Amino acid sequence: MTKILVIEDEQPLREDILETLECLYFDAIGAENGAVGVQLAQLHKPDLILCDIMMPELDGYGVFSTLRQNPGTATIPFIFLSAKADKSDLRQGMNLGADDYLTKPFTIAELRDAISTQIQKREKLDSHSQKKLDQLRSNITRSLPHELRTPLQGILSLSEILINQYEMMESDIIKEMLGTINDSAQRLSRLIQNFLVYAEIEIMAFDVERIQELQNSQSHSVKQLLTNLAIQKAQQAQREADLQVELQDIPAQISEIYLHKIVDEIIDNAFKFSPVGTPVYIENTSIDSKFILSVINQGQGMTEEQIASVGAYMQFERKLYEQQGSGLGLIIAKRLVEVHGGELSIESTPGEETRVQISLPIPV
């Protein structure tokens, strides 16, 4: 049964509403004031809340604000009950983010319709979320083996040759083959890591409590962290001379682990898709209480279609890996920035310049 919490300080009206809800086959719970209502909401996690606005001590606005700050109750549909017909009172409730309001006195039909509308909206949202998760599982199951096959085949083939013929091979050839095996293993490891990270991001995107926890994390030693990362990526690409870094110690509302992952993927793309001898710039600044980081390269660039594809929900299709410069790593960076309350944007002129910019909140 759908569980509905009624927070109303007028006992006769509260009892009438509870009785009506029970007649409509809802599981109804009553609270005599705002403080008790908050406690019951946190304890029972109702499917919907009906709350009077004008109550002593903790009014309806206070109840709503308190529950919205708690991840466990933040998404519960909330309908204000108001004895006032003053539009300013109703507007205040809706501006706070309430889902609907009813002006007292209201009819049984009005009450039923308001509840039905919110329940249907919630069911559609839950269905949409479940569909996305099902699609994610399906795409991982279908695409993961395909993406792993190429590096794995290289490891198997070369290791088999070494096992069967190493006694007849020269040491420099053996060393070269071992290097290729190691490169394939590194690629395989990165693919597995990125698939798992992306799956984790999409799953936690539906976890309000987890998102709030992430958005409370902070990075302070940004300059040192990103400078070391940039130098490491340049060395791996054998392009130390192409790296140009101008970084400031501006804090960001994100953990160092996830900031490292985001920037790692962006810098990796910048080196991978630009020719040796062209610069890769990494710089940051603060604008309007936002941490802004830009990575700029003068490589092959991305088309508008490729940039748009980075924002698509499903990115496990094979065609993704045929669109150079818009691989899974860039999608991971974008989604990580988004779940931390930021934005990732791409500006590119194919064959000339590509700028990838991330914007994150600065800790207060």
Phi, psi and omega per residue, in radians:
M1 nan 2.549 3.077
T2 -1.226 2.222 -3.082
K3 -1.696 2.192 -3.104
I4 -2.161 2.256 3.085
L5 -1.735 2.235 3.117
V6 -1.934 2.043 3.122
I7 -1.910 1.855 -3.043
E8 -2.636 2.167 -3.064
D9 -1.420 -0.312 3.093
E10 -1.467 1.889 -3.009
Q11 -1.009 -0.830 -3.125
P12 -1.013 -0.758 -3.133
L13 -1.182 -0.712 3.134
R14 -1.061 -0.770 -3.128
E15 -1.169 -0.641 3.096
D16 -1.110 -0.752 -3.139
I17 -1.140 -0.761 3.142
L18 -1.074 -0.752 3.135
E19 -1.125 -0.717 3.117
T20 -1.096 -0.766 -3.134
L21 -1.100 -0.694 3.110
E22 -1.136 -0.647 3.083
C23 -1.162 -0.464 3.105
L24 -1.559 0.182 3.067
Y25 1.185 0.671 2.998
F26 -1.858 2.675 3.022
D27 -1.535 1.846 -2.988
A28 -1.839 2.402 3.106
I29 -2.202 2.393 -3.114
G30 -1.943 2.552 3.059
A31 -2.321 2.324 -3.016
E32 -1.468 -0.175 3.087
N33 -2.764 3.067 -3.051
G34 -1.146 -0.704 -3.113
A35 -1.113 -0.780 3.104
V36 -1.141 -0.653 3.122
G37 -1.053 -0.743 3.110
V38 -1.074 -0.777 3.141
Q39 -1.073 -0.799 -3.117
L40 -1.183 -0.623 3.113
A41 -1.120 -0.738 3.136
Q42 -1.240 -0.519 -3.127
L43 -1.388 -0.806 -3.002
H44 -1.712 -0.262 -3.114
K45 0.835 1.116 -3.095
P46 -1.135 2.840 3.107
D47 -1.391 -0.350 -3.131
L48 -2.791 2.626 3.140
I49 -2.192 2.278 2.973
L50 -1.869 2.163 -3.020
C51 -2.401 2.238 3.053
D52 -1.186 2.601 3.115
I53 -1.487 -0.900 -3.032
M54 -1.505 1.718 3.076
M55 -2.411 2.587 3.130
P56 -1.200 2.749 3.118
E57 1.119 -1.452 -3.140
L58 -1.891 1.852 -3.108
D59 -1.428 -3.110 -3.079
G60 -1.070 -0.649 3.115
Y61 -1.113 -0.707 3.123
G62 -1.156 -0.692 3.087
V63 -1.063 -0.835 -3.109
F64 -1.055 -0.834 -3.113
S65 -1.093 -0.713 -3.141
T66 -1.107 -0.791 -3.107
L67 -1.225 -0.561 3.135
R68 -1.243 -0.372 3.126
Q69 -1.457 -0.217 3.129
N70 -1.727 2.081 -3.103
P71 -0.962 -0.542 -3.109
G72 -1.264 -0.358 -3.113
T73 -2.139 0.049 -3.000
A74 -1.127 -0.492 -3.050
T75 -1.835 0.122 3.133
I76 -1.209 2.214 3.091
P77 -0.967 2.407 -2.986
F78 -2.302 2.160 3.128
I79 -2.068 2.154 3.103
F80 -1.418 2.497 2.996
L81 -1.938 2.205 -3.074
S82 -2.340 2.328 3.056
A83 -1.450 -0.181 -3.117
K84 -1.651 2.490 3.069
A85 -1.742 0.103 -3.131
D86 -1.142 2.113 -3.088
K87 -1.077 -0.509 -3.130
S88 -1.137 -0.643 3.100
D89 -1.149 -0.767 -3.138
L90 -1.164 -0.706 -3.135
R91 -1.113 -0.662 3.141
Q92 -1.071 -0.748 3.125
G93 -1.126 -0.735 -3.128
M94 -1.230 -0.610 3.106
N95 -1.146 -0.525 3.087
L96 -1.206 -0.382 3.129
G97 2.034 0.210 3.104
A98 -1.097 2.689 -3.077
D99 -1.472 -0.510 -3.121
D100 -2.936 3.086 3.074
Y101 -2.586 2.700 3.042
L102 -2.248 2.334 3.116
T103 -1.648 2.163 3.115
K104 -1.350 2.455 -0.036
P105 -1.401 2.597 3.121
F106 -2.204 2.742 -3.112
T107 -1.512 2.894 3.085
I108 -1.075 -0.669 -3.140
A109 -1.119 -0.721 3.119
E110 -1.128 -0.710 3.112
L111 -1.118 -0.830 -3.136
R112 -1.057 -0.763 -3.096
D113 -1.173 -0.698 3.138
A114 -1.116 -0.752 3.124
I115 -1.160 -0.784 -3.119
S116 -1.039 -0.712 3.140
T117 -1.081 -0.767 -3.112
Q118 -1.232 -0.639 3.117
I119 -1.151 -0.736 3.123
Q120 -1.126 -0.701 3.097
K121 -1.083 -0.741 -3.126
R122 -1.157 -0.715 3.136
E123 -1.121 -0.686 3.110
K124 -1.139 -0.717 3.126
L125 -1.125 -0.771 3.120
D126 -1.105 -0.707 3.135
S127 -1.139 -0.709 3.136
H128 -1.134 -0.736 3.127
S129 -1.113 -0.748 3.139
Q130 -1.145 -0.652 3.110
K131 -1.103 -0.731 3.111
K132 -1.097 -0.734 3.128
L133 -1.140 -0.702 3.104
D134 -1.110 -0.709 3.107
Q135 -1.130 -0.684 3.125
L136 -1.082 -0.816 3.125
R137 -1.067 -0.748 -3.130
S138 -1.096 -0.770 -3.110
N139 -1.201 -0.653 3.092
I140 -1.108 -0.809 -3.129
T141 -1.065 -0.677 -3.093
R142 -1.376 -0.661 -2.957
S143 -1.716 -0.498 -3.080
L144 -1.001 -0.865 3.123
P145 -1.021 -0.674 -3.112
H146 -1.109 -0.767 -3.091
E147 -1.259 -0.436 -3.132
L148 -1.482 -0.303 -2.986
R149 -1.109 -0.737 -3.038
T150 -1.100 -0.963 3.120
P151 -1.139 -0.596 3.135
L152 -1.147 -0.693 3.127
Q153 -1.111 -0.670 3.094
G154 -1.097 -0.740 3.124
I155 -1.111 -0.795 -3.112
L156 -1.130 -0.789 -3.081
S157 -1.125 -0.871 -3.088
L158 -1.202 -0.672 3.120
S159 -1.149 -0.611 3.100
E160 -1.150 -0.709 3.099
I161 -1.098 -0.761 3.136
L162 -1.095 -0.729 -3.132
I163 -1.099 -0.730 -3.038
N164 -1.498 -0.426 -2.980
Q165 -2.258 0.142 -3.015
Y166 -1.052 -0.516 -3.127
E167 -1.174 -0.419 -3.114
M168 -1.745 0.031 -3.046
M169 -1.791 2.625 3.086
E170 -1.380 2.680 -3.027
S171 -1.091 -0.635 -3.119
D172 -1.201 -0.564 3.085
I173 -1.230 -0.719 3.110
I174 -1.059 -0.771 3.139
K175 -1.084 -0.711 3.124
E176 -1.116 -0.738 3.138
M177 -1.171 -0.681 3.094
L178 -1.117 -0.644 3.083
G179 -1.095 -0.714 3.107
T180 -1.147 -0.701 3.092
I181 -1.066 -0.769 3.132
N182 -1.107 -0.722 3.103
D183 -1.065 -0.752 3.126
S184 -1.132 -0.681 3.128
A185 -1.146 -0.701 3.106
Q186 -1.103 -0.728 3.120
R187 -1.121 -0.733 3.132
L188 -1.094 -0.762 -3.140
S189 -1.084 -0.744 -3.130
R190 -1.151 -0.701 3.106
L191 -1.062 -0.823 -3.135
I192 -1.081 -0.796 3.135
Q193 -1.035 -0.789 -3.096
N194 -1.182 -0.672 3.071
F195 -1.074 -0.773 -3.118
L196 -1.171 -0.715 3.131
V197 -1.119 -0.763 -3.121
Y198 -1.131 -0.740 3.097
A199 -1.069 -0.721 3.121
E200 -1.090 -0.739 -3.137
I201 -1.072 -0.840 -3.081
E202 -1.163 -0.571 3.116
I203 -1.280 -0.770 -3.106
M204 -1.285 -0.220 3.098
A205 -1.102 -0.322 3.125
F206 -1.728 0.060 -3.108
D207 -1.837 1.716 -3.060
V208 -1.050 -0.721 -3.123
E209 -1.125 -0.731 3.120
R210 -1.151 -0.695 3.121
I211 -1.104 -0.757 3.135
Q212 -1.115 -0.666 3.096
E213 -1.090 -0.765 3.124
L214 -1.087 -0.755 -3.062
Q215 -1.271 -0.167 3.063
N216 -1.611 -0.115 3.130
S217 -1.307 2.737 -3.095
Q218 -2.461 2.605 3.011
S219 -2.127 2.291 -3.105
H220 -2.035 -0.731 -3.128
S221 -1.483 0.992 -3.019
V222 -1.182 -0.750 -3.067
K223 -1.023 -0.871 -3.115
Q224 -1.156 -0.759 -3.126
L225 -1.028 -0.870 -3.053
L226 -1.361 -0.531 3.074
T227 -1.129 -0.810 3.112
N228 -1.067 -0.726 3.129
L229 -1.110 -0.784 -3.123
A230 -1.073 -0.753 3.123
I231 -1.111 -0.731 3.128
Q232 -1.068 -0.791 -3.133
K233 -1.152 -0.665 3.116
A234 -1.138 -0.694 3.114
Q235 -1.142 -0.720 3.123
Q236 -1.091 -0.610 3.126
A237 -1.511 -0.038 -3.085
Q238 0.985 0.799 -3.096
R239 -2.398 0.742 3.141
E240 -1.001 -0.632 -3.092
A241 -1.208 -0.351 -3.106
D242 -1.511 -0.239 -3.041
L243 -1.397 2.277 3.064
Q244 -2.287 2.045 -3.023
V245 -2.105 2.269 3.016
E246 -2.352 1.604 -3.046
L247 -2.082 2.543 3.069
Q248 -2.051 2.731 3.122
D249 -1.463 1.293 3.099
I250 -1.785 2.149 -3.109
P251 -1.210 2.758 3.121
A252 -2.395 2.581 -3.116
Q253 -1.451 1.269 -3.119
I254 -2.928 2.621 3.123
S255 -1.247 2.728 3.139
E256 -1.120 -0.570 -3.128
I257 -1.093 -0.844 -3.098
Y258 -1.310 -0.588 3.061
L259 -1.099 -0.728 3.102
H260 -1.045 -0.775 -3.121
K261 -1.117 -0.786 -3.131
I262 -1.038 -0.911 -3.062
V263 -1.224 -0.602 3.074
D264 -0.983 -0.802 -3.110
E265 -1.191 -0.681 -3.114
I266 -1.199 -0.780 3.131
I267 -1.163 -0.667 3.111
D268 -1.006 -0.770 3.099
N269 -1.143 -0.673 -3.107
A270 -1.077 -0.734 3.103
F271 -1.309 -0.687 -3.058
K272 -1.133 -0.626 -3.020
F273 -1.965 0.527 2.988
S274 -2.403 2.565 -3.062
P275 -1.324 2.676 3.060
V276 -1.031 2.400 3.135
G277 1.731 -0.150 3.070
T278 -1.817 2.548 -3.039
P279 -1.309 2.616 2.962
V280 -2.105 1.967 -3.098
Y281 -1.667 2.434 3.049
I282 -2.323 2.093 -3.074
E283 -2.553 2.729 3.085
N284 -2.464 2.821 3.115
T285 -2.769 3.139 3.061
S286 -2.198 2.309 3.131
I287 -2.412 2.145 3.095
D288 0.910 0.884 3.114
S289 1.071 0.501 3.093
K290 -2.107 2.410 2.999
F291 -1.463 2.092 -3.087
I292 -2.034 2.138 3.086
L293 -2.138 2.323 -3.134
S294 -2.162 2.394 3.020
V295 -2.139 2.122 -3.006
I296 -2.156 2.317 3.061
N297 -2.364 2.818 -3.132
Q298 -1.995 1.097 -3.088
G299 -1.931 -2.599 -3.038
Q300 -1.268 -0.383 3.069
G301 1.355 -3.070 -3.118
M302 -2.342 2.533 3.076
T303 -1.397 2.915 3.092
E304 -1.060 -0.634 3.133
E305 -1.142 -0.734 3.129
Q306 -1.156 -0.705 3.105
I307 -1.097 -0.755 3.138
A308 -1.097 -0.591 -3.089
S309 -1.181 -0.404 3.129
V310 -1.142 -0.485 -3.130
G311 -1.489 -0.089 -3.112
A312 -1.225 2.614 -3.084
Y313 -1.209 -0.827 -3.093
M314 -1.698 2.147 -3.078
Q315 -2.236 0.351 -3.096
F316 -1.652 0.047 3.121
E317 -1.185 2.627 -3.092
R318 -1.067 -0.590 -3.084
K319 -1.054 -0.399 3.123
L320 -1.024 -0.711 -3.053
Y321 -1.405 -0.089 3.047
E322 -1.646 -0.118 3.113
Q323 -1.729 1.589 -3.046
Q324 -1.041 2.383 3.099
G325 1.599 -0.076 3.122
S326 -2.293 0.823 -3.100
G327 -1.389 -3.040 -3.065
L328 -1.073 -0.582 -3.132
G329 -1.027 -0.716 -3.138
L330 -1.207 -0.609 3.102
I331 -1.178 -0.708 3.083
I332 -1.038 -0.793 3.122
A333 -1.031 -0.787 -3.116
K334 -1.096 -0.813 -3.095
R335 -1.195 -0.643 3.105
L336 -1.123 -0.723 3.097
V337 -1.082 -0.752 -3.090
E338 -1.145 -0.747 -3.124
V339 -1.220 -0.259 3.055
H340 -1.665 0.211 3.079
G341 1.405 0.368 -3.132
G342 -2.023 -2.942 -3.134
E343 -2.398 2.565 3.006
L344 -2.111 2.210 3.138
S345 -2.188 2.681 -3.135
I346 -2.279 2.233 3.012
E347 -2.112 2.216 -3.048
S348 -2.582 2.408 2.960
T349 -2.017 1.866 -3.067
P350 -0.881 2.276 3.124
G351 1.468 -0.081 -3.098
E352 -2.143 -1.235 -3.043
E353 -2.633 2.540 3.037
T354 -2.278 2.255 3.093
R355 -2.069 2.078 3.032
V356 -1.855 2.162 -3.058
Q357 -2.208 2.332 3.060
I358 -2.016 2.517 3.121
S359 -2.215 2.199 -3.124
L360 -2.316 2.651 3.088
P361 -1.112 2.591 3.025
I362 -1.673 2.345 3.141
P363 -0.976 2.448 3.134
V364 -1.359 nan nan
